[in-house]
Amino acid sequence: MPIDWEPIWLTLRLAGVTTLLLLMLGVPLAGWLALSRFRLKPVVEAVISLPLVLPPSVVGFYLLLAFSPTSSFGAWLLRIADLQLVFSFEGLVVASLLYSLPFMVHPIQAGLENLPVSWREASYTLGQSRFKTFWRVLLPNCKPALLSGIVLTFAHTIGEFGLVLMIGGNLPGETRVASIAIYDEVELLHFQTAHAYAALLLALSFAILLLVYIINKRVTV
Protein backbone atom coordinates (compact mmCIF):
# COMPACT_ATOMS: atom_id res chain seq x y z
CA MET A 1 0.00 0.00 0.00
CA PRO A 2 1.54 3.37 -1.01
CA ILE A 3 2.06 5.82 1.82
CA ASP A 4 0.33 9.16 2.10
CA TRP A 5 3.01 11.86 1.98
CA GLU A 6 0.82 14.47 3.63
CA PRO A 7 1.75 13.43 7.23
CA ILE A 8 5.45 13.60 6.30
CA TRP A 9 5.20 17.11 4.89
CA LEU A 10 3.05 18.20 7.83
CA THR A 11 5.67 16.83 10.23
CA LEU A 12 8.47 18.69 8.45
CA ARG A 13 6.38 21.86 8.40
CA LEU A 14 5.70 21.60 12.13
CA ALA A 15 9.37 20.92 12.90
CA GLY A 16 10.51 23.78 10.67
CA VAL A 17 8.11 26.36 12.11
CA THR A 18 8.85 25.27 15.68
CA THR A 19 12.61 25.40 15.15
CA LEU A 20 12.49 28.83 13.53
CA LEU A 21 10.33 30.33 16.27
CA LEU A 22 12.39 28.73 19.04
CA LEU A 23 15.59 30.03 17.48
CA MET A 24 14.21 33.56 17.77
CA LEU A 25 12.93 33.01 21.31
CA GLY A 26 15.55 30.62 22.63
CA VAL A 27 18.71 32.56 21.76
CA PRO A 28 17.85 35.65 23.87
CA LEU A 29 16.55 33.43 26.66
CA ALA A 30 19.70 31.30 26.64
CA GLY A 31 21.81 34.45 26.65
CA TRP A 32 19.95 35.82 29.65
CA LEU A 33 20.30 32.52 31.55
CA ALA A 34 24.00 32.28 30.75
CA LEU A 35 24.91 35.85 31.69
CA SER A 36 22.34 36.82 34.32
CA ARG A 37 22.85 36.72 38.08
CA PHE A 38 19.13 36.81 38.81
CA ARG A 39 18.52 35.11 42.17
CA LEU A 40 15.54 33.11 40.92
CA LYS A 41 17.33 31.88 37.81
CA PRO A 42 17.30 28.24 39.05
CA VAL A 43 13.50 28.42 39.17
CA VAL A 44 13.35 29.59 35.56
CA GLU A 45 15.79 26.85 34.52
CA ALA A 46 13.71 24.23 36.33
CA VAL A 47 10.53 25.36 34.56
CA ILE A 48 12.24 25.28 31.16
CA SER A 49 13.61 21.80 31.89
CA LEU A 50 10.29 20.27 32.95
CA PRO A 51 9.57 18.75 29.49
CA LEU A 52 12.78 16.73 29.84
CA VAL A 53 11.42 14.75 32.78
CA LEU A 54 7.62 14.90 32.37
CA PRO A 55 5.85 12.36 30.14
CA PRO A 56 4.53 14.02 26.96
CA SER A 57 0.99 12.97 27.89
CA VAL A 58 1.21 14.95 31.16
CA VAL A 59 2.33 18.11 29.35
CA GLY A 60 -0.28 17.50 26.66
CA PHE A 61 -3.06 16.99 29.21
CA TYR A 62 -2.45 20.29 30.99
CA LEU A 63 -2.07 22.15 27.71
CA LEU A 64 -5.31 20.57 26.54
CA LEU A 65 -7.05 21.91 29.64
CA ALA A 66 -5.49 25.35 29.17
CA PHE A 67 -6.24 25.58 25.43
CA SER A 68 -9.78 24.22 25.62
CA PRO A 69 -12.47 26.76 24.66
CA THR A 70 -14.18 25.95 27.96
CA SER A 71 -11.18 27.25 29.96
CA SER A 72 -10.64 30.93 30.74
CA PHE A 73 -7.52 31.18 28.58
CA GLY A 74 -9.00 29.22 25.69
CA ALA A 75 -12.21 31.25 25.76
CA TRP A 76 -10.20 34.49 25.86
CA LEU A 77 -8.18 33.44 22.79
CA LEU A 78 -11.34 32.51 20.95
CA ARG A 79 -13.02 35.78 21.84
CA ILE A 80 -10.08 38.13 21.24
CA ALA A 81 -8.27 36.50 18.32
CA ASP A 82 -10.82 33.96 17.06
CA LEU A 83 -8.10 31.36 17.66
CA GLN A 84 -8.77 27.81 18.82
CA LEU A 85 -5.58 25.95 19.69
CA VAL A 86 -7.15 22.56 20.41
CA PHE A 87 -7.18 20.22 17.37
CA SER A 88 -5.41 22.73 15.12
CA PHE A 89 -1.98 23.13 13.56
CA GLU A 90 -1.51 26.37 15.48
CA GLY A 91 -2.09 24.46 18.71
CA LEU A 92 0.56 21.92 17.71
CA VAL A 93 3.03 24.74 17.11
CA VAL A 94 2.39 26.34 20.51
CA ALA A 95 2.60 22.99 22.28
CA SER A 96 5.80 22.10 20.42
CA LEU A 97 7.33 25.45 21.36
CA LEU A 98 6.82 24.69 25.04
CA TYR A 99 7.84 21.04 24.83
CA SER A 100 10.96 21.56 22.69
CA LEU A 101 12.14 24.73 24.47
CA PRO A 102 14.88 23.05 26.56
CA PHE A 103 16.35 21.39 23.46
CA MET A 104 17.05 24.83 22.01
CA VAL A 105 17.94 26.73 25.17
CA HIS A 106 20.23 24.31 27.01
CA PRO A 107 22.86 23.74 24.27
CA ILE A 108 23.12 27.47 23.54
CA GLN A 109 23.26 28.34 27.24
CA ALA A 110 26.03 25.79 27.80
CA GLY A 111 27.96 27.11 24.80
CA LEU A 112 27.79 30.67 26.09
CA GLU A 113 28.78 29.69 29.62
CA ASN A 114 31.87 27.88 28.31
CA LEU A 115 33.22 30.97 26.56
CA PRO A 116 36.09 32.77 28.34
CA VAL A 117 34.91 35.61 30.56
CA SER A 118 37.83 37.66 29.30
CA TRP A 119 36.14 38.02 25.93
CA ARG A 120 33.24 39.85 27.51
CA GLU A 121 35.51 41.99 29.64
CA ALA A 122 37.61 42.95 26.63
CA SER A 123 34.50 43.91 24.68
CA TYR A 124 33.20 46.04 27.55
CA THR A 125 36.62 47.69 27.86
CA LEU A 126 36.45 48.65 24.18
CA GLY A 127 33.16 50.41 24.84
CA GLN A 128 30.76 47.79 23.47
CA SER A 129 27.38 47.47 25.16
CA ARG A 130 26.10 44.19 26.58
CA PHE A 131 23.74 43.90 23.63
CA LYS A 132 26.48 44.31 21.01
CA THR A 133 28.84 42.07 22.98
CA PHE A 134 26.28 39.29 23.01
CA TRP A 135 25.34 39.46 19.33
CA ARG A 136 28.72 40.38 17.83
CA VAL A 137 31.23 38.67 20.11
CA LEU A 138 29.69 35.82 22.09
CA LEU A 139 27.06 34.38 19.77
CA PRO A 140 29.31 34.09 16.67
CA ASN A 141 31.68 31.97 18.77
CA CYS A 142 28.88 29.56 19.73
CA LYS A 143 28.24 28.12 16.27
CA PRO A 144 28.45 24.44 17.38
CA ALA A 145 26.04 25.12 20.25
CA LEU A 146 23.64 26.97 17.94
CA LEU A 147 23.74 24.14 15.44
CA SER A 148 23.15 21.57 18.17
CA GLY A 149 20.14 23.50 19.46
CA ILE A 150 18.64 23.81 15.98
CA VAL A 151 19.14 20.15 15.11
CA LEU A 152 17.97 18.79 18.47
CA THR A 153 14.84 20.95 18.33
CA PHE A 154 14.02 19.90 14.77
CA ALA A 155 14.65 16.21 15.44
CA HIS A 156 12.75 16.24 18.74
CA THR A 157 9.72 17.86 17.14
CA ILE A 158 9.71 15.23 14.39
CA GLY A 159 9.49 12.48 17.01
CA GLU A 160 6.66 13.95 19.10
CA PHE A 161 3.70 11.64 19.64
CA GLY A 162 1.91 11.85 22.97
CA LEU A 163 1.83 15.63 23.04
CA VAL A 164 0.64 15.84 19.43
CA LEU A 165 -2.08 13.27 20.03
CA MET A 166 -3.39 15.08 23.12
CA ILE A 167 -3.45 18.56 21.59
CA GLY A 168 -4.05 17.91 17.91
CA GLY A 169 -5.89 14.62 17.80
CA ASN A 170 -5.81 12.93 14.41
CA LEU A 171 -7.16 15.27 11.74
CA PRO A 172 -5.88 14.48 8.22
CA GLY A 173 -4.14 17.45 6.65
CA GLU A 174 -4.29 19.43 9.88
CA THR A 175 -2.77 17.52 12.81
CA ARG A 176 -2.08 13.99 11.52
CA VAL A 177 1.71 14.02 11.59
CA ALA A 178 3.96 11.06 10.73
CA SER A 179 4.14 9.64 14.26
CA ILE A 180 0.33 9.55 14.42
CA ALA A 181 0.19 7.98 10.96
CA ILE A 182 2.49 5.16 12.13
CA TYR A 183 0.21 4.52 15.09
CA ASP A 184 -2.86 4.45 12.84
CA GLU A 185 -1.29 2.00 10.39
CA VAL A 186 -0.21 -0.36 13.17
CA GLU A 187 -3.72 -0.33 14.62
CA LEU A 188 -5.05 -1.26 11.18
CA LEU A 189 -2.41 -4.01 10.90
CA HIS A 190 -0.90 -2.25 7.86
CA PHE A 191 2.62 -3.07 8.98
CA GLN A 192 4.19 -2.46 5.57
CA THR A 193 2.89 1.10 5.44
CA ALA A 194 3.85 1.67 9.09
CA HIS A 195 7.34 0.39 8.29
CA ALA A 196 7.61 2.83 5.35
CA TYR A 197 6.72 5.79 7.59
CA ALA A 198 9.04 4.59 10.35
CA ALA A 199 11.92 3.97 7.95
CA LEU A 200 11.56 7.48 6.51
CA LEU A 201 11.68 9.06 9.96
CA LEU A 202 14.62 6.85 10.96
CA ALA A 203 16.58 7.78 7.84
CA LEU A 204 15.76 11.48 8.23
CA SER A 205 16.74 11.56 11.91
CA PHE A 206 19.99 9.70 11.24
CA ALA A 207 20.87 12.03 8.35
CA ILE A 208 20.23 15.11 10.51
CA LEU A 209 22.38 13.83 13.38
CA LEU A 210 25.16 12.71 11.05
CA LEU A 211 25.19 16.13 9.43
CA VAL A 212 25.48 17.96 12.74
CA TYR A 213 28.34 15.73 13.91
CA ILE A 214 30.23 16.30 10.66
CA ILE A 215 29.70 20.07 10.75
CA ASN A 216 30.60 20.33 14.45
CA LYS A 217 33.79 18.39 13.85
CA ARG A 218 34.83 20.73 11.06
CA VAL A 219 33.94 23.83 13.06
CA THR A 220 35.86 22.77 16.19
CA VAL A 221 38.97 21.52 14.34
C-alpha positions as CSV (number, residue, x, y, z in Angstrom):
1,M,0.0,0.0,0.0
2,P,1.5,3.4,-1.0
3,I,2.1,5.8,1.8
4,D,0.3,9.2,2.1
5,W,3.0,11.9,2.0
6,E,0.8,14.5,3.6
7,P,1.7,13.4,7.2
8,I,5.4,13.6,6.3
9,W,5.2,17.1,4.9
10,L,3.1,18.2,7.8
11,T,5.7,16.8,10.2
12,L,8.5,18.7,8.4
13,R,6.4,21.9,8.4
14,L,5.7,21.6,12.1
15,A,9.4,20.9,12.9
16,G,10.5,23.8,10.7
17,V,8.1,26.4,12.1
18,T,8.8,25.3,15.7
19,T,12.6,25.4,15.2
20,L,12.5,28.8,13.5
21,L,10.3,30.3,16.3
22,L,12.4,28.7,19.0
23,L,15.6,30.0,17.5
24,M,14.2,33.6,17.8
25,L,12.9,33.0,21.3
26,G,15.5,30.6,22.6
27,V,18.7,32.6,21.8
28,P,17.8,35.7,23.9
29,L,16.5,33.4,26.7
30,A,19.7,31.3,26.6
31,G,21.8,34.5,26.6
32,W,19.9,35.8,29.7
33,L,20.3,32.5,31.5
34,A,24.0,32.3,30.7
35,L,24.9,35.9,31.7
36,S,22.3,36.8,34.3
37,R,22.8,36.7,38.1
38,F,19.1,36.8,38.8
39,R,18.5,35.1,42.2
40,L,15.5,33.1,40.9
41,K,17.3,31.9,37.8
42,P,17.3,28.2,39.0
43,V,13.5,28.4,39.2
44,V,13.4,29.6,35.6
45,E,15.8,26.9,34.5
46,A,13.7,24.2,36.3
47,V,10.5,25.4,34.6
48,I,12.2,25.3,31.2
49,S,13.6,21.8,31.9
50,L,10.3,20.3,32.9
51,P,9.6,18.7,29.5
52,L,12.8,16.7,29.8
53,V,11.4,14.8,32.8
54,L,7.6,14.9,32.4
55,P,5.8,12.4,30.1
56,P,4.5,14.0,27.0
57,S,1.0,13.0,27.9
58,V,1.2,15.0,31.2
59,V,2.3,18.1,29.4
60,G,-0.3,17.5,26.7
61,F,-3.1,17.0,29.2
62,Y,-2.5,20.3,31.0
63,L,-2.1,22.2,27.7
64,L,-5.3,20.6,26.5
65,L,-7.1,21.9,29.6
66,A,-5.5,25.4,29.2
67,F,-6.2,25.6,25.4
68,S,-9.8,24.2,25.6
69,P,-12.5,26.8,24.7
70,T,-14.2,26.0,28.0
71,S,-11.2,27.3,30.0
72,S,-10.6,30.9,30.7
73,F,-7.5,31.2,28.6
74,G,-9.0,29.2,25.7
75,A,-12.2,31.2,25.8
76,W,-10.2,34.5,25.9
77,L,-8.2,33.4,22.8
78,L,-11.3,32.5,21.0
79,R,-13.0,35.8,21.8
80,I,-10.1,38.1,21.2
81,A,-8.3,36.5,18.3
82,D,-10.8,34.0,17.1
83,L,-8.1,31.4,17.7
84,Q,-8.8,27.8,18.8
85,L,-5.6,26.0,19.7
86,V,-7.1,22.6,20.4
87,F,-7.2,20.2,17.4
88,S,-5.4,22.7,15.1
89,F,-2.0,23.1,13.6
90,E,-1.5,26.4,15.5
91,G,-2.1,24.5,18.7
92,L,0.6,21.9,17.7
93,V,3.0,24.7,17.1
94,V,2.4,26.3,20.5
95,A,2.6,23.0,22.3
96,S,5.8,22.1,20.4
97,L,7.3,25.4,21.4
98,L,6.8,24.7,25.0
99,Y,7.8,21.0,24.8
100,S,11.0,21.6,22.7
101,L,12.1,24.7,24.5
102,P,14.9,23.0,26.6
103,F,16.3,21.4,23.5
104,M,17.0,24.8,22.0
105,V,17.9,26.7,25.2
106,H,20.2,24.3,27.0
107,P,22.9,23.7,24.3
108,I,23.1,27.5,23.5
109,Q,23.3,28.3,27.2
110,A,26.0,25.8,27.8
111,G,28.0,27.1,24.8
112,L,27.8,30.7,26.1
113,E,28.8,29.7,29.6
114,N,31.9,27.9,28.3
115,L,33.2,31.0,26.6
116,P,36.1,32.8,28.3
117,V,34.9,35.6,30.6
118,S,37.8,37.7,29.3
119,W,36.1,38.0,25.9
120,R,33.2,39.8,27.5
121,E,35.5,42.0,29.6
122,A,37.6,43.0,26.6
123,S,34.5,43.9,24.7
124,Y,33.2,46.0,27.6
125,T,36.6,47.7,27.9
126,L,36.4,48.7,24.2
127,G,33.2,50.4,24.8
128,Q,30.8,47.8,23.5
129,S,27.4,47.5,25.2
130,R,26.1,44.2,26.6
131,F,23.7,43.9,23.6
132,K,26.5,44.3,21.0
133,T,28.8,42.1,23.0
134,F,26.3,39.3,23.0
135,W,25.3,39.5,19.3
136,R,28.7,40.4,17.8
137,V,31.2,38.7,20.1
138,L,29.7,35.8,22.1
139,L,27.1,34.4,19.8
140,P,29.3,34.1,16.7
141,N,31.7,32.0,18.8
142,C,28.9,29.6,19.7
143,K,28.2,28.1,16.3
144,P,28.5,24.4,17.4
145,A,26.0,25.1,20.2
146,L,23.6,27.0,17.9
147,L,23.7,24.1,15.4
148,S,23.2,21.6,18.2
149,G,20.1,23.5,19.5
150,I,18.6,23.8,16.0
151,V,19.1,20.2,15.1
152,L,18.0,18.8,18.5
153,T,14.8,21.0,18.3
154,F,14.0,19.9,14.8
155,A,14.6,16.2,15.4
156,H,12.8,16.2,18.7
157,T,9.7,17.9,17.1
158,I,9.7,15.2,14.4
159,G,9.5,12.5,17.0
160,E,6.7,14.0,19.1
161,F,3.7,11.6,19.6
162,G,1.9,11.9,23.0
163,L,1.8,15.6,23.0
164,V,0.6,15.8,19.4
165,L,-2.1,13.3,20.0
166,M,-3.4,15.1,23.1
167,I,-3.5,18.6,21.6
168,G,-4.1,17.9,17.9
169,G,-5.9,14.6,17.8
170,N,-5.8,12.9,14.4
171,L,-7.2,15.3,11.7
172,P,-5.9,14.5,8.2
173,G,-4.1,17.4,6.6
174,E,-4.3,19.4,9.9
175,T,-2.8,17.5,12.8
176,R,-2.1,14.0,11.5
177,V,1.7,14.0,11.6
178,A,4.0,11.1,10.7
179,S,4.1,9.6,14.3
180,I,0.3,9.5,14.4
181,A,0.2,8.0,11.0
182,I,2.5,5.2,12.1
183,Y,0.2,4.5,15.1
184,D,-2.9,4.5,12.8
185,E,-1.3,2.0,10.4
186,V,-0.2,-0.4,13.2
187,E,-3.7,-0.3,14.6
188,L,-5.1,-1.3,11.2
189,L,-2.4,-4.0,10.9
190,H,-0.9,-2.3,7.9
191,F,2.6,-3.1,9.0
192,Q,4.2,-2.5,5.6
193,T,2.9,1.1,5.4
194,A,3.9,1.7,9.1
195,H,7.3,0.4,8.3
196,A,7.6,2.8,5.4
197,Y,6.7,5.8,7.6
198,A,9.0,4.6,10.4
199,A,11.9,4.0,8.0
200,L,11.6,7.5,6.5
201,L,11.7,9.1,10.0
202,L,14.6,6.9,11.0
203,A,16.6,7.8,7.8
204,L,15.8,11.5,8.2
205,S,16.7,11.6,11.9
206,F,20.0,9.7,11.2
207,A,20.9,12.0,8.4
208,I,20.2,15.1,10.5
209,L,22.4,13.8,13.4
210,L,25.2,12.7,11.1
211,L,25.2,16.1,9.4
212,V,25.5,18.0,12.7
213,Y,28.3,15.7,13.9
214,I,30.2,16.3,10.7
215,I,29.7,20.1,10.7
216,N,30.6,20.3,14.4
217,K,33.8,18.4,13.9
218,R,34.8,20.7,11.1
219,V,33.9,23.8,13.1
220,T,35.9,22.8,16.2
221,V,39.0,21.5,14.3
